[in-house]
Amino acid sequence: MWTTVGQPVLIAVLVVLEVGVWQVRMTVAARGRKRAAAALGALNAVIQVVALGQVVTNLDRPANIAGYAIGVAIGVYLGVAVGGRLAGDPVEHRVVVPGDGVPLATLLRDRGWPVTIQPALGHDGPAAALTVVVDGPRSTEVERDLARIGHDGLHTSSLLRTARWVPSPAGRGTSGGARLRSA
């Protein structure tokens, strides 16, 4: 009974952990945390060897292979979700729209986003480049708001290594919506 039901479940759980650890390790490595990435890599290797050992020594059991595949799928999903929360690196959203950009900036500011406008010269004449910088986990909120507003322009986003607020002149402070940490 153990080998029929328990072994595929154990394999799936081990692989969920292994893939999740791998995803988090990639996030940590991308942030330059070498020691933490190396420690997670060692843990990743141990879990992977144990899980794969169970599959390879019992290749005649399709349920074990299915448990491995299911574990990979769930592990990737959870790892990406956790990695996104851990990253926290600021993201710069830039929107280039025709005209002065004030209507779009007003709508974004009404939603609590700190917006900076720069005049630009677009392909068809005067344009504006709007910039919004937020912590990584809030980036999807900005993207969702931009989609709801339905702006007529180009939207790009870039991951930043650091960002910090500089005091603004009195009465011209930015919204607290970004919640950036000090660099």
DAVEN-V856204 format. One record per run of one state. SS is the DSSP state (2 for helix, 1 for strand, 0 for the rest). FROM is the first residue (numbers start at 1). LEN is the number of residues. If there is no record, write none. Layout:
# DAVEN-V856204
ss: [SS SS]
from: [FROM FROM]
len: [LEN LEN]
This chain:
# DAVEN-V856204
ss: [0 2 0 2 0 2 0 1 0 2 0 1 0 1 2 0 1 0 2 0]
from: [1 2 31 34 57 62 88 90 99 102 111 115 123 125 136 150 153 160 176 179]
len: [1 29 3 23 5 26 2 9 3 9 4 8 2 11 14 3 7 16 3 5]
